[in-house]
Amino acid sequence: MKSSFFYISFLCLFFIGFSSFGQNRKELENKRKKLKKEIVQVNNLLIKAKKKKSNALDDLKDLNQKINVRERLIETIELEAKSLAKEIKTNENQLKEYNNQLKKLKKEYADMVVKTHKSKSQQSKTMFLLSSKSFYQAYKRLKYMQQYSDYRKKQGEEIIVKAKEVEQLNDSLTQRKKAKEILISDEKDQKDKIESDKKSKESLVSKIKRQERKYKGDLKKKIREEKRIAARIDKLIRDAIARANKGKKRTSTKKSSGLILNKAEEALRANFEQNKGKLPWPVNGLITRKFGIQPHPTFSGIKINSAGLHIVTKPNTDAQSIFNGKVLALQTQSGGKKSVLVQHGSYISSYNNLENVYVKKGDIVKTGDKVGKVFTDKVSGKTKLFFVLFKNTTKLNPSQWIRNN
């Protein structure tokens, strides 16, 4: 009885520990798959984009993004391999324990069979019963023989169950060892590829250094143009809010430059806030520039300020509204590129760098409705949406509001 309790307790502890290993490794496995998918996106959307003219600075930026993702992938593979190694060690220890338990059960069963055989050679079951002094004693002896027979049967069944557990654990151990071998092979493959990428990076860095003045000049020109676009979007927001508020009275005497909301708009604002971190992406793609001020990856001393997210996507992709709302304003930027602003209560989502728009001012849109086709640059070959999120006139980090893909 005590040994059975020990086996059950040991088994429970083992599976609790094994479950925590499995859960941790499952998370790492999902992360590995996600990073591999991201590398495919980098290759398809950035590296293999149909370019009319190559730009070493842009190519280096794309390559750096690919190297960064691959480094994170290698780190994840290493962690997953370590987790698997722990699982294998646990399985090996458990297998040893199971084999000891099976050996003990077989010995107990063999001893019982020998004892039964000896008992049969001394006297038959019938004689054992007939030699009883009373009917009650005969009944007790019969019950004893039945219980002994049941116990033997139970011991035999326990041996079969334990043998099955040993077999399953052996299979599990084999599978995990194969999985570890695959991970080690994958890690080597990724390390070989990253070395190749780093050689390409060295070549691009050398090219940029030879023409550093030219590339710095082009970069500063591009930064100035982005500032002008951001300033136009800011002005568009302020003007659109002023027009939307025209004729409305504030319920509060407190000065504010924000939108004056009616009851329905207030409810929409609250609903939008409740969905923070769960909103859909405006396009499926790859973030190539994050929100906020960040140092330039190549030239020290130069900082870039992103008012929103730069998301590269497939050609002929339509931008979609991230939430229910109303089209607040439209604007045409330089080069004929267009912008659409959608109001969600006091929040405004801005979809920029559009080739065509499918909505007009005042239209009611639902989550996922198409607002316009994203522009594809014929020189770089990239299809990029510039997505900005505001609360009234204050810029927000869109990454904190959309889902973590």
N, C-alpha and C positions, 0 to 999 in steps of 0.2 A: 504493500500500500504506500509506504514511505517512498520507495523507489519510483513508483508511478507518479506521485506528487512532484518528486524532483524532476522527472522527465518533462512533465507538463509546464512547470515553472521555468525550466531552462528553455523550453521551446518558445514560451511567451516572450521572454526577455530577448531571445535571439531575433524573433520576427519584429519586435519593436525597434531594435537596433538596426536591423536590415531595412526596415521601412524608412527610417530617417536617412540612411545611406542612399536608398533608391530615390527618395524625394529630392535630395540635394543633387544627385546625378541627373535626374530628369530635368531639373531647372537648367543645369549646365548643357545638357543635350539640346534643349529648346533654344538656348542662347547660341550654341554652335550652329544650329540650322538657320537661325535668323541672320547670323553674321555671314554665312555662306551665301544666303539669298542677297544680302547687301553687296557682297563682292560681285555677284552676277549683275546687279543693278549698276554698280560703278562701271563695270566693263561695257554693258550695253548702252547706258545713258551718257556716260562721259568719255571713256576711252575709245569706244568704237563709233562715236557720233560722226556722221558724214560731214567732215570739215572741208570747206573750200580753201581755207588758209590756216596753216598751223601757227599757234602762238605758244612759244616755249613757256611763258609765265602761267598761262592757263593750263597747259599740259602738265606742268610741274605741280600745280594745285590739285589737279585731278589724280595724278600719280600719288601724291602725298596722302590724299584721302583713301586711296586703295591700299597703300602701305599701312596706314593707321588701322583700317578695318582688319587687314590680314594679321597684324600684330595682336590685335584683340582676339582674333580667332585662334591663333597659336596659344595664347595665354589660357583661353577657355578649354582648348583641347588638353593642355597640360593638367589643368585642374580636374577635368573629367577623367583623365587617365589615372590620376592619383586617387580619385574617388573609387574608381573601378578596382585599383590595387587593394584598397581597404576592404572592399566587398569580397574580393578573391581571398584575402587573408582570413576574413571572418568565415567564409564558406569552407576554407580548408580546415580551420579549427573545429567548425561544426561537424564537418565530415568525419574528422578523427573521433569526435565525441559519439557520433551516430554509430560508427563502426565498433567502438568499445561497447556501446549499449547493445548492439546486435550480437556481438560475441558473447556478452553476458547472458542475454536471453536464450541464445542457442545452447549454452552450457547448462542453464537451469532446465531447459526443456529436455536435453539429453539425460541429465541426472534423474529427471522425473520418469522418463521412459525406462531407464535401467531399474529404478525402484519398482515400477509397475511390473516389469518383467519378472523380477525376483519374487514379487508378491504372488504373481500368477504361478510361479514354479513351486511355491510352498503349499498353496491351496487354491482351489478354484473359487470363483465367486459364489458358486452354489453352496459349497461346503462352508464358506465363510458365513453365509446367511443361515444355513441349517444348524450351525453350531451355536446360534444365538440362544440364550437362556429364556428369553421371553419374546413375545410378539413385538413389544415396544423396542427391544434391543435390535431385533431384526429390521424393524422400520428405520431406526437410526442408522444402522449399518448400510442399508440400501440408499438412504439420503446421502450418506458420506461418499459412497461409491459414485453416485450421480454428480455430486459437487466436485469430486476429484476429476471425474471425466470432463466436466464443464471447464474446470480450471486448466486441464491439459489442452482443451480445444481453444480456450482464450489465449494461452501462451503461444500456441501455434499461429493464431491470428495476429498476435502482436509481432511475431517474427516476420510475418508476411508484410504487415504495415511498415515496420521499421526498415525492412529490405527495400520496400518501395520508396521510402523517404531517402535512403542512401542513394538509390538509383537517380531520383529526381535531383538531389543535391549535386550528384556527379555531373548530370546533364547541365545544370545551372552553372556549375563551375567551368565546364567546357565552353559554354556560350560566352561567359564573361571574359575568359582568357582570349577567345577569338575576337571579342569586341575590343579588348585592350590592344591586341595586335593590329587591328584595323585603325584604331586611333593613333598608334605610334607611327604607322605607315602614312596616315593622313598628315600628321604633324611634320614628318620629314618632307612630304610633298609641298606643304605650305612654306616651310623654311627654304626649300629650293626656289620656289616661286618668288618669295620676298627678296632673296638675294639677286634674282634677275631684275626685279623692280628697282632695287637700290642701285644697280649698275646703270639702269636707264635714267634714274634720278641724277646720278653723278654727271651723266652726259648733258642733261638739261641744265643743271646748275652751271656747268662750264660754259654752255652757250649763252646763258643769261648774263654771266659775269663779263663775257666779252662785249656784250651790248647793254651793260647795266644802265647807262644814261638813257638810252632809248626806252627800255622797259619801265624804268622809273617814271619817265615822262608820260608814257601811255597810261600807266597805273594812276598817276595823279589826275590826269584828264578824266579817267573813268570814275574816280572817286568824286570829283567835282560834279560830273553829270548825275551821279547817284544822289548827291546832296540836293541838286536842283529838283530831281524827281520827288524826293522825300518832302521837300519844301512845298512843291505843288500839291502833293497829297494832303499835307497838313492844312494848307489854305483851303483846299476843297472841303475838308472836314469842317473847318470853322464856318465857311460860307453855307454849307449844307445844314449845319446845326442852326445857324442864324435864320435861314429860310424856314426850317421846320418849326422853329419857336415863334415865328411871326404870328401875332394875334393871340398867342397863348399867355396866360398869366401864371406866374409862379405862386405856389401855395406857401412857400417859405420866403422870408424877407432876406435870407442869407444870399449874398452875391454868388453867382455860379455861371460858368460858361457852358454848362452841360445842357443836354436835351431836356425839355419839359415833357414829362410823360403823362399820358392819360392812364386810366385803370388797366386797360388791356395791355398797354406798353409796359406798365409797371410789372404786371404778371409775367410778361415775356422776359423782362430783365431778370426776374427772380428765377425763372425756369432755366435761362441761359447760365446763370451762376451755379445752379444745382448740377449742371452737366460739365463743370470744369474738369478737365482731364479725360473726358469721355466723348468729346466732339470728334466728328469724322475729319479726315484730311480733305482739303479742298481739291487735291489731285493725288493719285497714287504716284509716288516717286521717291526721290532721294534728296535729303536736305544737304545742300552744298555750302550754305552759309547760315550760321545761327544768328539769333537775335542779339543785339547789343554791340558794345565797343570791344574790339578784339585786335591783337597785333597781327600785322600782315605775316603770313607764314614764310615769306622769302626775304623781304627787306626789313631789317631792324630799324626802329625809329618811325615807321609808318604804321598808323592805326586805321582800321576801317570800322565804320559804324553802320550796322545794319538795323534799319527800322523794323524789319520783320524777318521772315524766313524766305530764303531762295530755294525753291524746290524744283529740281530737274525731273522731267517726266517724259513719256513717249510722245513723238510727233502726233498731231491731230487729236490731242487730249483736250477735253472740255473741263473747265474749272466749275466746281459745284459749291453751292451755298452750304456752309457748315451748320446752319440752323435756320429755323423758321424766321422770317423777317420781311422787311419792306425795302425795295430798292430806293436808297436815299439820294444817290446822285451818280452820274456818269461823267467821264472826262476823257478827252483824247490827249495823249502825251506826245512827246517828240517822236518823229518817225511814224506817226499814225497809230502807235500802240495805244490801247484803251484801258481804262480803269473802271471798275464797278464797285460802288459802296452799298453794303446791305446793312440796314439798321435792325438790331435785336434788342429793343428796349433802349437802354443807355449805352449798349455795346455796338460797335460798328466793325464789320469785317470788310477788308479792302482787297480786291482781286486785281492785280496789276500785271502789265505786260501781256495783254490780250490782243489777239489779232482781230477777232470779231466779237460782238456782244449779242446776246439773245434776249435781253430784257430792256425795259425802259423805266424811267423814273416813275415811282409810285406803284410798280408791280409788287404783288404779294408773292413771295417765294417760300417754298418748303425746304426742309433739310434734304440735300442731295439734288436739288433742282440745278440744271445747267445755267450758268450766267454768261459764259463766253468761251471761245476757243483760245487756247494758250498759243502765244506767238513762238514760231521756230526761227531762230537766227540762222540765216543762210550761210554766214561765214563760219561760225563756231559749230553749227549743226545741232545745237542744243535747244531743247524746248523747255523754257524756264518760267515758272510762275513766281512773282514776287507777292507774297502774302503778308498783309499787315493787319494787326488787331488793335482796336482802340476801346477805351472806356471813356466816352465823350471825346476829349482832345488828348487824353493820355495814352501813349503807346504801351501795349502790354507784350509780354513774351508769349507768342502763340504756342510754343512747345509745351507750356504749362496747361494749355487748354485743350489741345487736340490729343487723341489717343496715342499711347506709346506703341507704335507698330513693331 
